[in-house]
Amino acid sequence: MTARTTVTDSGPDAGGADRASEAVIRAVAEAKGVDPLDLDPLYDRIDLDAVDRLFASSDVPAGRLTFDVAGCRVRVRADGQVSATPLEDADRVDPV
């Protein structure tokens, strides 16, 4: 199976329109091939407010958070890049 990966720029240069948590939800939904509203709530599995706080500051020059949720491996980078890869493909690809 081919991994479906989404990279969304939610960093400071994106105009502040996206929070990291919103990018995570969109990336997971796209990787699973569903509408974001059809996902089970991710906040039951991960503290999305904490993800937002970690990546809200442009003072964070580097760093990455990786976690598994909703059958996907999610990577969030300090530069605003977010990717989600289905777990069955996660060991074969490293998108971010």
PDB file of N, CA, C and O in Angstrom, chain B, residues numbered from 101:
ATOM      1  N   MET B 101       0.846  -1.180   0.000  1.00  0.00           N
ATOM      2  CA  MET B 101       0.000   0.000   0.000  1.00  0.00           C
ATOM      3  C   MET B 101       0.891   1.242   0.000  1.00  0.00           C
ATOM      4  O   MET B 101       1.883   1.295   0.727  1.00  0.00           O
ATOM      5  N   THR B 102       0.545   2.221  -0.798  1.00  0.00           N
ATOM      6  CA  THR B 102       1.276   3.474  -0.863  1.00  0.00           C
ATOM      7  C   THR B 102       0.843   4.378   0.278  1.00  0.00           C
ATOM      8  O   THR B 102      -0.348   4.543   0.540  1.00  0.00           O
ATOM      9  N   ALA B 103       1.829   4.963   0.954  1.00  0.00           N
ATOM     10  CA  ALA B 103       1.514   5.876   2.055  1.00  0.00           C
ATOM     11  C   ALA B 103       0.912   7.156   1.511  1.00  0.00           C
ATOM     12  O   ALA B 103       1.383   7.692   0.509  1.00  0.00           O
ATOM     13  N   ARG B 104      -0.106   7.637   2.155  1.00  0.00           N
ATOM     14  CA  ARG B 104      -0.666   8.944   1.821  1.00  0.00           C
ATOM     15  C   ARG B 104      -0.154   9.911   2.874  1.00  0.00           C
ATOM     16  O   ARG B 104      -0.412   9.731   4.064  1.00  0.00           O
ATOM     17  N   THR B 105       0.555  10.912   2.451  1.00  0.00           N
ATOM     18  CA  THR B 105       1.176  11.836   3.379  1.00  0.00           C
ATOM     19  C   THR B 105       0.758  13.250   3.062  1.00  0.00           C
ATOM     20  O   THR B 105       0.679  13.639   1.896  1.00  0.00           O
ATOM     21  N   THR B 106       0.493  14.011   4.086  1.00  0.00           N
ATOM     22  CA  THR B 106       0.130  15.407   3.934  1.00  0.00           C
ATOM     23  C   THR B 106       1.149  16.253   4.671  1.00  0.00           C
ATOM     24  O   THR B 106       1.497  15.966   5.817  1.00  0.00           O
ATOM     25  N   VAL B 107       1.619  17.282   4.020  1.00  0.00           N
ATOM     26  CA  VAL B 107       2.480  18.247   4.682  1.00  0.00           C
ATOM     27  C   VAL B 107       1.770  19.583   4.598  1.00  0.00           C
ATOM     28  O   VAL B 107       1.491  20.080   3.507  1.00  0.00           O
ATOM     29  N   THR B 108       1.482  20.155   5.731  1.00  0.00           N
ATOM     30  CA  THR B 108       0.760  21.415   5.805  1.00  0.00           C
ATOM     31  C   THR B 108       1.628  22.431   6.512  1.00  0.00           C
ATOM     32  O   THR B 108       2.160  22.155   7.587  1.00  0.00           O
ATOM     33  N   ASP B 109       1.776  23.599   5.922  1.00  0.00           N
ATOM     34  CA  ASP B 109       2.561  24.647   6.558  1.00  0.00           C
ATOM     35  C   ASP B 109       1.663  25.405   7.521  1.00  0.00           C
ATOM     36  O   ASP B 109       0.750  26.116   7.101  1.00  0.00           O
ATOM     37  N   SER B 110       1.924  25.252   8.813  1.00  0.00           N
ATOM     38  CA  SER B 110       1.148  25.978   9.816  1.00  0.00           C
ATOM     39  C   SER B 110       2.062  26.848  10.658  1.00  0.00           C
ATOM     40  O   SER B 110       1.698  27.268  11.756  1.00  0.00           O
ATOM     41  N   GLY B 111       3.231  27.110  10.145  1.00  0.00           N
ATOM     42  CA  GLY B 111       4.214  27.895  10.878  1.00  0.00           C
ATOM     43  C   GLY B 111       3.923  29.377  10.838  1.00  0.00           C
ATOM     44  O   GLY B 111       2.890  29.802  10.320  1.00  0.00           O
ATOM     45  N   PRO B 112       4.843  30.173  11.389  1.00  0.00           N
ATOM     46  CA  PRO B 112       4.611  31.609  11.508  1.00  0.00           C
ATOM     47  C   PRO B 112       4.458  32.316  10.171  1.00  0.00           C
ATOM     48  O   PRO B 112       3.841  33.380  10.120  1.00  0.00           O
ATOM     49  N   ASP B 113       4.993  31.769   9.090  1.00  0.00           N
ATOM     50  CA  ASP B 113       4.889  32.398   7.781  1.00  0.00           C
ATOM     51  C   ASP B 113       3.573  32.081   7.077  1.00  0.00           C
ATOM     52  O   ASP B 113       3.310  32.607   5.995  1.00  0.00           O
ATOM     53  N   ALA B 114       2.759  31.245   7.666  1.00  0.00           N
ATOM     54  CA  ALA B 114       1.490  30.856   7.041  1.00  0.00           C
ATOM     55  C   ALA B 114       0.379  31.837   7.365  1.00  0.00           C
ATOM     56  O   ALA B 114      -0.786  31.580   7.061  1.00  0.00           O
ATOM     57  N   GLY B 115       0.731  32.963   7.980  1.00  0.00           N
ATOM     58  CA  GLY B 115      -0.273  33.963   8.289  1.00  0.00           C
ATOM     59  C   GLY B 115      -1.046  33.684   9.562  1.00  0.00           C
ATOM     60  O   GLY B 115      -2.025  34.368   9.860  1.00  0.00           O
ATOM     61  N   GLY B 116      -0.612  32.676  10.318  1.00  0.00           N
ATOM     62  CA  GLY B 116      -1.254  32.385  11.595  1.00  0.00           C
ATOM     63  C   GLY B 116      -2.630  31.771  11.453  1.00  0.00           C
ATOM     64  O   GLY B 116      -3.356  31.670  12.442  1.00  0.00           O
ATOM     65  N   ALA B 117      -3.015  31.356  10.252  1.00  0.00           N
ATOM     66  CA  ALA B 117      -4.361  30.829  10.030  1.00  0.00           C
ATOM     67  C   ALA B 117      -4.547  29.460  10.664  1.00  0.00           C
ATOM     68  O   ALA B 117      -5.648  29.130  11.105  1.00  0.00           O
ATOM     69  N   ASP B 118      -3.502  28.668  10.715  1.00  0.00           N
ATOM     70  CA  ASP B 118      -3.602  27.303  11.223  1.00  0.00           C
ATOM     71  C   ASP B 118      -2.920  27.173  12.566  1.00  0.00           C
ATOM     72  O   ASP B 118      -1.871  27.765  12.820  1.00  0.00           O
ATOM     73  N   ARG B 119      -3.541  26.386  13.413  1.00  0.00           N
ATOM     74  CA  ARG B 119      -2.861  25.942  14.622  1.00  0.00           C
ATOM     75  C   ARG B 119      -2.318  24.565  14.300  1.00  0.00           C
ATOM     76  O   ARG B 119      -2.821  23.892  13.400  1.00  0.00           O
ATOM     77  N   ALA B 120      -1.304  24.142  15.022  1.00  0.00           N
ATOM     78  CA  ALA B 120      -0.711  22.825  14.791  1.00  0.00           C
ATOM     79  C   ALA B 120      -1.770  21.735  14.925  1.00  0.00           C
ATOM     80  O   ALA B 120      -1.769  20.774  14.155  1.00  0.00           O
ATOM     81  N   SER B 121      -2.672  21.874  15.896  1.00  0.00           N
ATOM     82  CA  SER B 121      -3.701  20.850  16.092  1.00  0.00           C
ATOM     83  C   SER B 121      -4.609  20.721  14.879  1.00  0.00           C
ATOM     84  O   SER B 121      -5.002  19.610  14.522  1.00  0.00           O
ATOM     85  N   GLU B 122      -4.950  21.837  14.235  1.00  0.00           N
ATOM     86  CA  GLU B 122      -5.793  21.788  13.040  1.00  0.00           C
ATOM     87  C   GLU B 122      -5.067  21.084  11.903  1.00  0.00           C
ATOM     88  O   GLU B 122      -5.670  20.312  11.157  1.00  0.00           O
ATOM     89  N   ALA B 123      -3.772  21.351  11.772  1.00  0.00           N
ATOM     90  CA  ALA B 123      -2.983  20.685  10.736  1.00  0.00           C
ATOM     91  C   ALA B 123      -2.894  19.191  11.010  1.00  0.00           C
ATOM     92  O   ALA B 123      -2.930  18.391  10.075  1.00  0.00           O
ATOM     93  N   VAL B 124      -2.778  18.801  12.280  1.00  0.00           N
ATOM     94  CA  VAL B 124      -2.737  17.378  12.641  1.00  0.00           C
ATOM     95  C   VAL B 124      -4.046  16.706  12.235  1.00  0.00           C
ATOM     96  O   VAL B 124      -4.032  15.632  11.633  1.00  0.00           O
ATOM     97  N   ILE B 125      -5.159  17.325  12.557  1.00  0.00           N
ATOM     98  CA  ILE B 125      -6.471  16.734  12.227  1.00  0.00           C
ATOM     99  C   ILE B 125      -6.618  16.578  10.716  1.00  0.00           C
ATOM    100  O   ILE B 125      -7.043  15.523  10.244  1.00  0.00           O
ATOM    101  N   ARG B 126      -6.273  17.610   9.954  1.00  0.00           N
ATOM    102  CA  ARG B 126      -6.382  17.517   8.488  1.00  0.00           C
ATOM    103  C   ARG B 126      -5.448  16.453   7.927  1.00  0.00           C
ATOM    104  O   ARG B 126      -5.833  15.708   7.025  1.00  0.00           O
ATOM    105  N   ALA B 127      -4.224  16.371   8.448  1.00  0.00           N
ATOM    106  CA  ALA B 127      -3.264  15.392   7.941  1.00  0.00           C
ATOM    107  C   ALA B 127      -3.733  13.966   8.222  1.00  0.00           C
ATOM    108  O   ALA B 127      -3.647  13.102   7.349  1.00  0.00           O
ATOM    109  N   VAL B 128      -4.224  13.717   9.428  1.00  0.00           N
ATOM    110  CA  VAL B 128      -4.717  12.375   9.771  1.00  0.00           C
ATOM    111  C   VAL B 128      -5.924  12.023   8.900  1.00  0.00           C
ATOM    112  O   VAL B 128      -6.017  10.905   8.393  1.00  0.00           O
ATOM    113  N   ALA B 129      -6.836  12.959   8.728  1.00  0.00           N
ATOM    114  CA  ALA B 129      -8.015  12.692   7.894  1.00  0.00           C
ATOM    115  C   ALA B 129      -7.614  12.361   6.469  1.00  0.00           C
ATOM    116  O   ALA B 129      -8.148  11.422   5.878  1.00  0.00           O
ATOM    117  N   GLU B 130      -6.675  13.124   5.908  1.00  0.00           N
ATOM    118  CA  GLU B 130      -6.255  12.839   4.539  1.00  0.00           C
ATOM    119  C   GLU B 130      -5.534  11.498   4.434  1.00  0.00           C
ATOM    120  O   GLU B 130      -5.741  10.757   3.473  1.00  0.00           O
ATOM    121  N   ALA B 131      -4.693  11.183   5.413  1.00  0.00           N
ATOM    122  CA  ALA B 131      -3.984   9.903   5.387  1.00  0.00           C
ATOM    123  C   ALA B 131      -4.955   8.731   5.465  1.00  0.00           C
ATOM    124  O   ALA B 131      -4.698   7.672   4.893  1.00  0.00           O
ATOM    125  N   LYS B 132      -6.065   8.914   6.167  1.00  0.00           N
ATOM    126  CA  LYS B 132      -7.073   7.860   6.291  1.00  0.00           C
ATOM    127  C   LYS B 132      -8.106   7.909   5.167  1.00  0.00           C
ATOM    128  O   LYS B 132      -8.913   6.992   5.022  1.00  0.00           O
ATOM    129  N   GLY B 133      -8.080   8.987   4.367  1.00  0.00           N
ATOM    130  CA  GLY B 133      -9.016   9.106   3.259  1.00  0.00           C
ATOM    131  C   GLY B 133     -10.429   9.433   3.690  1.00  0.00           C
ATOM    132  O   GLY B 133     -11.390   8.994   3.060  1.00  0.00           O
ATOM    133  N   VAL B 134     -10.563  10.207   4.765  1.00  0.00           N
ATOM    134  CA  VAL B 134     -11.888  10.574   5.271  1.00  0.00           C
ATOM    135  C   VAL B 134     -11.964  12.082   5.475  1.00  0.00           C
ATOM    136  O   VAL B 134     -10.943  12.770   5.473  1.00  0.00           O
ATOM    137  N   ASP B 135     -13.163  12.580   5.647  1.00  0.00           N
ATOM    138  CA  ASP B 135     -13.373  13.980   5.986  1.00  0.00           C
ATOM    139  C   ASP B 135     -12.949  14.187   7.442  1.00  0.00           C
ATOM    140  O   ASP B 135     -13.194  13.317   8.277  1.00  0.00           O
ATOM    141  N   PRO B 136     -12.319  15.317   7.763  1.00  0.00           N
ATOM    142  CA  PRO B 136     -11.924  15.559   9.159  1.00  0.00           C
ATOM    143  C   PRO B 136     -13.075  15.427  10.160  1.00  0.00           C
ATOM    144  O   PRO B 136     -12.861  15.011  11.299  1.00  0.00           O
ATOM    145  N   LEU B 137     -14.286  15.776   9.744  1.00  0.00           N
ATOM    146  CA  LEU B 137     -15.433  15.666  10.640  1.00  0.00           C
ATOM    147  C   LEU B 137     -15.846  14.223  10.903  1.00  0.00           C
ATOM    148  O   LEU B 137     -16.586  13.953  11.850  1.00  0.00           O
ATOM    149  N   ASP B 138     -15.372  13.286  10.069  1.00  0.00           N
ATOM    150  CA  ASP B 138     -15.703  11.880  10.247  1.00  0.00           C
ATOM    151  C   ASP B 138     -14.733  11.140  11.159  1.00  0.00           C
ATOM    152  O   ASP B 138     -14.958   9.975  11.484  1.00  0.00           O
ATOM    153  N   LEU B 139     -13.648  11.807  11.578  1.00  0.00           N
ATOM    154  CA  LEU B 139     -12.686  11.181  12.491  1.00  0.00           C
ATOM    155  C   LEU B 139     -13.275  11.083  13.893  1.00  0.00           C
ATOM    156  O   LEU B 139     -14.037  11.951  14.319  1.00  0.00           O
ATOM    157  N   ASP B 140     -12.916  10.018  14.607  1.00  0.00           N
ATOM    158  CA  ASP B 140     -13.206  10.011  16.036  1.00  0.00           C
ATOM    159  C   ASP B 140     -12.398  11.147  16.647  1.00  0.00           C
ATOM    160  O   ASP B 140     -11.300  11.436  16.171  1.00  0.00           O
ATOM    161  N   PRO B 141     -12.908  11.797  17.684  1.00  0.00           N
ATOM    162  CA  PRO B 141     -12.194  12.932  18.261  1.00  0.00           C
ATOM    163  C   PRO B 141     -10.770  12.559  18.690  1.00  0.00           C
ATOM    164  O   PRO B 141     -10.573  11.652  19.497  1.00  0.00           O
ATOM    165  N   LEU B 142      -9.790  13.268  18.141  1.00  0.00           N
ATOM    166  CA  LEU B 142      -8.394  12.982  18.476  1.00  0.00           C
ATOM    167  C   LEU B 142      -8.057  13.421  19.889  1.00  0.00           C
ATOM    168  O   LEU B 142      -7.134  12.881  20.498  1.00  0.00           O
ATOM    169  N   TYR B 143      -8.792  14.397  20.424  1.00  0.00           N
ATOM    170  CA  TYR B 143      -8.486  14.884  21.762  1.00  0.00           C
ATOM    171  C   TYR B 143      -8.730  13.812  22.828  1.00  0.00           C
ATOM    172  O   TYR B 143      -8.289  13.965  23.967  1.00  0.00           O
ATOM    173  N   ASP B 144      -9.430  12.726  22.467  1.00  0.00           N
ATOM    174  CA  ASP B 144      -9.582  11.600  23.394  1.00  0.00           C
ATOM    175  C   ASP B 144      -8.281  10.825  23.537  1.00  0.00           C
ATOM    176  O   ASP B 144      -8.106  10.068  24.492  1.00  0.00           O
ATOM    177  N   ARG B 145      -7.364  11.015  22.586  1.00  0.00           N
ATOM    178  CA  ARG B 145      -6.119  10.248  22.553  1.00  0.00           C
ATOM    179  C   ARG B 145      -4.864  11.084  22.778  1.00  0.00           C
ATOM    180  O   ARG B 145      -3.849  10.568  23.245  1.00  0.00           O
ATOM    181  N   ILE B 146      -4.930  12.374  22.446  1.00  0.00           N
ATOM    182  CA  ILE B 146      -3.762  13.243  22.560  1.00  0.00           C
ATOM    183  C   ILE B 146      -4.218  14.642  22.967  1.00  0.00           C
ATOM    184  O   ILE B 146      -5.299  15.087  22.580  1.00  0.00           O
ATOM    185  N   ASP B 147      -3.406  15.314  23.733  1.00  0.00           N
ATOM    186  CA  ASP B 147      -3.728  16.667  24.186  1.00  0.00           C
ATOM    187  C   ASP B 147      -3.361  17.651  23.071  1.00  0.00           C
ATOM    188  O   ASP B 147      -2.217  18.096  22.976  1.00  0.00           O
ATOM    189  N   LEU B 148      -4.335  17.981  22.240  1.00  0.00           N
ATOM    190  CA  LEU B 148      -4.086  18.865  21.101  1.00  0.00           C
ATOM    191  C   LEU B 148      -3.769  20.292  21.539  1.00  0.00           C
ATOM    192  O   LEU B 148      -3.070  21.016  20.830  1.00  0.00           O
ATOM    193  N   ASP B 149      -4.275  20.700  22.697  1.00  0.00           N
ATOM    194  CA  ASP B 149      -3.910  22.025  23.219  1.00  0.00           C
ATOM    195  C   ASP B 149      -2.420  22.071  23.547  1.00  0.00           C
ATOM    196  O   ASP B 149      -1.765  23.091  23.332  1.00  0.00           O
ATOM    197  N   ALA B 150      -1.892  20.976  24.063  1.00  0.00           N
ATOM    198  CA  ALA B 150      -0.456  20.923  24.357  1.00  0.00           C
ATOM    199  C   ALA B 150       0.363  20.982  23.067  1.00  0.00           C
ATOM    200  O   ALA B 150       1.414  21.621  23.030  1.00  0.00           O
ATOM    201  N   VAL B 151      -0.106  20.327  22.021  1.00  0.00           N
ATOM    202  CA  VAL B 151       0.571  20.401  20.724  1.00  0.00           C
ATOM    203  C   VAL B 151       0.592  21.851  20.248  1.00  0.00           C
ATOM    204  O   VAL B 151       1.623  22.338  19.784  1.00  0.00           O
ATOM    205  N   ASP B 152      -0.536  22.537  20.359  1.00  0.00           N
ATOM    206  CA  ASP B 152      -0.586  23.951  19.966  1.00  0.00           C
ATOM    207  C   ASP B 152       0.392  24.794  20.786  1.00  0.00           C
ATOM    208  O   ASP B 152       1.100  25.639  20.237  1.00  0.00           O
ATOM    209  N   ARG B 153       0.429  24.564  22.092  1.00  0.00           N
ATOM    210  CA  ARG B 153       1.340  25.348  22.932  1.00  0.00           C
ATOM    211  C   ARG B 153       2.800  25.082  22.579  1.00  0.00           C
ATOM    212  O   ARG B 153       3.617  26.002  22.578  1.00  0.00           O
ATOM    213  N   LEU B 154       3.125  23.835  22.282  1.00  0.00           N
ATOM    214  CA  LEU B 154       4.505  23.500  21.932  1.00  0.00           C
ATOM    215  C   LEU B 154       4.976  24.212  20.673  1.00  0.00           C
ATOM    216  O   LEU B 154       6.129  24.632  20.582  1.00  0.00           O
ATOM    217  N   PHE B 155       4.077  24.345  19.702  1.00  0.00           N
ATOM    218  CA  PHE B 155       4.486  24.864  18.403  1.00  0.00           C
ATOM    219  C   PHE B 155       3.938  26.251  18.086  1.00  0.00           C
ATOM    220  O   PHE B 155       4.050  26.709  16.949  1.00  0.00           O
ATOM    221  N   ALA B 156       3.350  26.924  19.064  1.00  0.00           N
ATOM    222  CA  ALA B 156       2.773  28.247  18.830  1.00  0.00           C
ATOM    223  C   ALA B 156       3.829  29.339  18.727  1.00  0.00           C
ATOM    224  O   ALA B 156       3.606  30.357  18.071  1.00  0.00           O
ATOM    225  N   SER B 157       4.950  29.143  19.353  1.00  0.00           N
ATOM    226  CA  SER B 157       5.968  30.189  19.385  1.00  0.00           C
ATOM    227  C   SER B 157       6.922  30.068  18.210  1.00  0.00           C
ATOM    228  O   SER B 157       7.389  28.977  17.883  1.00  0.00           O
ATOM    229  N   SER B 158       7.205  31.191  17.585  1.00  0.00           N
ATOM    230  CA  SER B 158       8.211  31.192  16.523  1.00  0.00           C
ATOM    231  C   SER B 158       9.613  31.187  17.117  1.00  0.00           C
ATOM    232  O   SER B 158      10.602  31.150  16.384  1.00  0.00           O
ATOM    233  N   ASP B 159       9.702  31.225  18.456  1.00  0.00           N
ATOM    234  CA  ASP B 159      10.995  31.181  19.132  1.00  0.00           C
ATOM    235  C   ASP B 159      11.564  29.769  19.180  1.00  0.00           C
ATOM    236  O   ASP B 159      12.728  29.581  19.533  1.00  0.00           O
ATOM    237  N   VAL B 160      10.752  28.775  18.829  1.00  0.00           N
ATOM    238  CA  VAL B 160      11.224  27.393  18.829  1.00  0.00           C
ATOM    239  C   VAL B 160      11.942  27.140  17.504  1.00  0.00           C
ATOM    240  O   VAL B 160      11.286  26.937  16.482  1.00  0.00           O
ATOM    241  N   PRO B 161      13.273  27.150  17.502  1.00  0.00           N
ATOM    242  CA  PRO B 161      14.002  27.059  16.243  1.00  0.00           C
ATOM    243  C   PRO B 161      14.021  25.663  15.622  1.00  0.00           C
ATOM    244  O   PRO B 161      14.114  25.530  14.402  1.00  0.00           O
ATOM    245  N   ALA B 162      13.935  24.641  16.440  1.00  0.00           N
ATOM    246  CA  ALA B 162      14.013  23.279  15.917  1.00  0.00           C
ATOM    247  C   ALA B 162      13.273  22.366  16.878  1.00  0.00           C
ATOM    248  O   ALA B 162      13.016  22.722  18.028  1.00  0.00           O
ATOM    249  N   GLY B 163      12.949  21.225  16.401  1.00  0.00           N
ATOM    250  CA  GLY B 163      12.284  20.247  17.240  1.00  0.00           C
ATOM    251  C   GLY B 163      11.234  19.499  16.445  1.00  0.00           C
ATOM    252  O   GLY B 163      10.768  19.956  15.402  1.00  0.00           O
ATOM    253  N   ARG B 164      10.878  18.341  16.964  1.00  0.00           N
ATOM    254  CA  ARG B 164       9.892  17.513  16.287  1.00  0.00           C
ATOM    255  C   ARG B 164       9.177  16.677  17.331  1.00  0.00           C
ATOM    256  O   ARG B 164       9.782  16.196  18.289  1.00  0.00           O
ATOM    257  N   LEU B 165       7.912  16.519  17.133  1.00  0.00           N
ATOM    258  CA  LEU B 165       7.088  15.669  17.973  1.00  0.00           C
ATOM    259  C   LEU B 165       6.528  14.575  17.080  1.00  0.00           C
ATOM    260  O   LEU B 165       5.957  14.854  16.026  1.00  0.00           O
ATOM    261  N   THR B 166       6.693  13.336  17.504  1.00  0.00           N
ATOM    262  CA  THR B 166       6.164  12.201  16.750  1.00  0.00           C
ATOM    263  C   THR B 166       5.284  11.386  17.686  1.00  0.00           C
ATOM    264  O   THR B 166       5.669  11.085  18.816  1.00  0.00           O
ATOM    265  N   PHE B 167       4.095  11.033  17.202  1.00  0.00           N
ATOM    266  CA  PHE B 167       3.190  10.225  18.004  1.00  0.00           C
ATOM    267  C   PHE B 167       2.282   9.431  17.074  1.00  0.00           C
ATOM    268  O   PHE B 167       2.096   9.786  15.910  1.00  0.00           O
ATOM    269  N   ASP B 168       1.724   8.355  17.607  1.00  0.00           N
ATOM    270  CA  ASP B 168       0.783   7.525  16.869  1.00  0.00           C
ATOM    271  C   ASP B 168      -0.617   7.809  17.397  1.00  0.00           C
ATOM    272  O   ASP B 168      -0.855   7.787  18.605  1.00  0.00           O
ATOM    273  N   VAL B 169      -1.536   8.075  16.477  1.00  0.00           N
ATOM    274  CA  VAL B 169      -2.924   8.328  16.851  1.00  0.00           C
ATOM    275  C   VAL B 169      -3.815   7.958  15.668  1.00  0.00           C
ATOM    276  O   VAL B 169      -3.452   8.195  14.516  1.00  0.00           O
ATOM    277  N   ALA B 170      -4.959   7.389  15.946  1.00  0.00           N
ATOM    278  CA  ALA B 170      -5.971   7.068  14.931  1.00  0.00           C
ATOM    279  C   ALA B 170      -5.409   6.237  13.787  1.00  0.00           C
ATOM    280  O   ALA B 170      -5.802   6.416  12.634  1.00  0.00           O
ATOM    281  N   GLY B 171      -4.496   5.333  14.099  1.00  0.00           N
ATOM    282  CA  GLY B 171      -3.934   4.469  13.077  1.00  0.00           C
ATOM    283  C   GLY B 171      -2.897   5.123  12.184  1.00  0.00           C
ATOM    284  O   GLY B 171      -2.565   4.594  11.123  1.00  0.00           O
ATOM    285  N   CYS B 172      -2.381   6.277  12.608  1.00  0.00           N
ATOM    286  CA  CYS B 172      -1.378   7.002  11.825  1.00  0.00           C
ATOM    287  C   CYS B 172      -0.191   7.390  12.695  1.00  0.00           C
ATOM    288  O   CYS B 172      -0.333   7.608  13.898  1.00  0.00           O
ATOM    289  N   ARG B 173       0.965   7.473  12.079  1.00  0.00           N
ATOM    290  CA  ARG B 173       2.136   8.073  12.710  1.00  0.00           C
ATOM    291  C   ARG B 173       2.158   9.526  12.275  1.00  0.00           C
ATOM    292  O   ARG B 173       2.209   9.829  11.082  1.00  0.00           O
ATOM    293  N   VAL B 174       2.119  10.422  13.250  1.00  0.00           N
ATOM    294  CA  VAL B 174       2.054  11.861  13.005  1.00  0.00           C
ATOM    295  C   VAL B 174       3.378  12.483  13.425  1.00  0.00           C
ATOM    296  O   VAL B 174       3.926  12.174  14.483  1.00  0.00           O
ATOM    297  N   ARG B 175       3.877  13.371  12.563  1.00  0.00           N
ATOM    298  CA  ARG B 175       5.089  14.124  12.874  1.00  0.00           C
ATOM    299  C   ARG B 175       4.770  15.608  12.731  1.00  0.00           C
ATOM    300  O   ARG B 175       4.226  16.050  11.719  1.00  0.00           O
ATOM    301  N   VAL B 176       5.120  16.365  13.768  1.00  0.00           N
ATOM    302  CA  VAL B 176       4.937  17.814  13.757  1.00  0.00           C
ATOM    303  C   VAL B 176       6.318  18.421  13.972  1.00  0.00           C
ATOM    304  O   VAL B 176       7.010  18.089  14.935  1.00  0.00           O
ATOM    305  N   ARG B 177       6.710  19.308  13.072  1.00  0.00           N
ATOM    306  CA  ARG B 177       8.022  19.952  13.186  1.00  0.00           C
ATOM    307  C   ARG B 177       7.853  21.407  13.592  1.00  0.00           C
ATOM    308  O   ARG B 177       6.818  22.021  13.335  1.00  0.00           O
ATOM    309  N   ALA B 178       8.875  21.944  14.224  1.00  0.00           N
ATOM    310  CA  ALA B 178       8.846  23.330  14.686  1.00  0.00           C
ATOM    311  C   ALA B 178       8.686  24.316  13.536  1.00  0.00           C
ATOM    312  O   ALA B 178       8.205  25.430  13.743  1.00  0.00           O
ATOM    313  N   ASP B 179       9.082  23.923  12.328  1.00  0.00           N
ATOM    314  CA  ASP B 179       8.940  24.836  11.187  1.00  0.00           C
ATOM    315  C   ASP B 179       7.527  24.836  10.615  1.00  0.00           C
ATOM    316  O   ASP B 179       7.268  25.485   9.601  1.00  0.00           O
ATOM    317  N   GLY B 180       6.602  24.105  11.263  1.00  0.00           N
ATOM    318  CA  GLY B 180       5.208  24.118  10.843  1.00  0.00           C
ATOM    319  C   GLY B 180       4.797  22.974   9.951  1.00  0.00           C
ATOM    320  O   GLY B 180       3.625  22.883   9.584  1.00  0.00           O
ATOM    321  N   GLN B 181       5.705  22.101   9.587  1.00  0.00           N
ATOM    322  CA  GLN B 181       5.358  20.971   8.726  1.00  0.00           C
ATOM    323  C   GLN B 181       4.723  19.863   9.564  1.00  0.00           C
ATOM    324  O   GLN B 181       5.230  19.492  10.622  1.00  0.00           O
ATOM    325  N   VAL B 182       3.612  19.351   9.070  1.00  0.00           N
ATOM    326  CA  VAL B 182       2.887  18.275   9.738  1.00  0.00           C
ATOM    327  C   VAL B 182       2.653  17.167   8.718  1.00  0.00           C
ATOM    328  O   VAL B 182       2.246  17.428   7.585  1.00  0.00           O
ATOM    329  N   SER B 183       2.913  15.934   9.128  1.00  0.00           N
ATOM    330  CA  SER B 183       2.633  14.815   8.230  1.00  0.00           C
ATOM    331  C   SER B 183       1.968  13.697   9.011  1.00  0.00           C
ATOM    332  O   SER B 183       2.160  13.560  10.220  1.00  0.00           O
ATOM    333  N   ALA B 184       1.185  12.904   8.300  1.00  0.00           N
ATOM    334  CA  ALA B 184       0.552  11.719   8.874  1.00  0.00           C
ATOM    335  C   ALA B 184       0.690  10.591   7.870  1.00  0.00           C
ATOM    336  O   ALA B 184       0.409  10.762   6.684  1.00  0.00           O
ATOM    337  N   THR B 185       1.123   9.442   8.354  1.00  0.00           N
ATOM    338  CA  THR B 185       1.316   8.267   7.509  1.00  0.00           C
ATOM    339  C   THR B 185       0.602   7.096   8.174  1.00  0.00           C
ATOM    340  O   THR B 185       0.789   6.870   9.370  1.00  0.00           O
ATOM    341  N   PRO B 186      -0.213   6.343   7.430  1.00  0.00           N
ATOM    342  CA  PRO B 186      -0.846   5.163   8.024  1.00  0.00           C
ATOM    343  C   PRO B 186       0.211   4.270   8.661  1.00  0.00           C
ATOM    344  O   PRO B 186       1.288   4.085   8.096  1.00  0.00           O
ATOM    345  N   LEU B 187      -0.088   3.712   9.837  1.00  0.00           N
ATOM    346  CA  LEU B 187       0.897   2.914  10.571  1.00  0.00           C
ATOM    347  C   LEU B 187       1.447   1.754   9.754  1.00  0.00           C
ATOM    348  O   LEU B 187       2.616   1.396   9.891  1.00  0.00           O
ATOM    349  N   GLU B 188       0.610   1.167   8.907  1.00  0.00           N
ATOM    350  CA  GLU B 188       1.102   0.031   8.119  1.00  0.00           C
ATOM    351  C   GLU B 188       2.196   0.459   7.143  1.00  0.00           C
ATOM    352  O   GLU B 188       2.965  -0.381   6.677  1.00  0.00           O
ATOM    353  N   ASP B 189       2.277   1.752   6.827  1.00  0.00           N
ATOM    354  CA  ASP B 189       3.297   2.266   5.920  1.00  0.00           C
ATOM    355  C   ASP B 189       4.384   3.043   6.653  1.00  0.00           C
ATOM    356  O   ASP B 189       5.405   3.383   6.055  1.00  0.00           O
ATOM    357  N   ALA B 190       4.185   3.325   7.923  1.00  0.00           N
ATOM    358  CA  ALA B 190       5.059   4.232   8.656  1.00  0.00           C
ATOM    359  C   ALA B 190       6.502   3.737   8.738  1.00  0.00           C
ATOM    360  O   ALA B 190       7.424   4.551   8.762  1.00  0.00           O
ATOM    361  N   ASP B 191       6.714   2.438   8.781  1.00  0.00           N
ATOM    362  CA  ASP B 191       8.082   1.927   8.873  1.00  0.00           C
ATOM    363  C   ASP B 191       8.831   2.015   7.553  1.00  0.00           C
ATOM    364  O   ASP B 191      10.056   1.901   7.520  1.00  0.00           O
ATOM    365  N   ARG B 192       8.096   2.219   6.465  1.00  0.00           N
ATOM    366  CA  ARG B 192       8.736   2.292   5.137  1.00  0.00           C
ATOM    367  C   ARG B 192       9.021   3.713   4.684  1.00  0.00           C
ATOM    368  O   ARG B 192       9.836   3.924   3.787  1.00  0.00           O
ATOM    369  N   VAL B 193       8.363   4.684   5.289  1.00  0.00           N
ATOM    370  CA  VAL B 193       8.555   6.083   4.882  1.00  0.00           C
ATOM    371  C   VAL B 193       8.843   6.965   6.080  1.00  0.00           C
ATOM    372  O   VAL B 193       8.368   6.711   7.187  1.00  0.00           O
ATOM    373  N   ASP B 194       9.614   7.988   5.848  1.00  0.00           N
ATOM    374  CA  ASP B 194       9.881   8.994   6.866  1.00  0.00           C
ATOM    375  C   ASP B 194       9.643  10.344   6.219  1.00  0.00           C
ATOM    376  O   ASP B 194      10.592  10.985   5.768  1.00  0.00           O
ATOM    377  N   PRO B 195       8.364  10.801   6.163  1.00  0.00           N
ATOM    378  CA  PRO B 195       8.009  11.967   5.374  1.00  0.00           C
ATOM    379  C   PRO B 195       8.539  13.293   5.910  1.00  0.00           C
ATOM    380  O   PRO B 195       8.723  14.237   5.141  1.00  0.00           O
ATOM    381  N   VAL B 196       8.784  13.379   7.194  1.00  0.00           N
ATOM    382  CA  VAL B 196       9.259  14.654   7.735  1.00  0.00           C
ATOM    383  C   VAL B 196      10.457  14.394   8.600  1.00  0.00           C
ATOM    384  O   VAL B 196      11.026  15.329   9.163  1.00  0.00           O
TER     385      VAL B 196
END
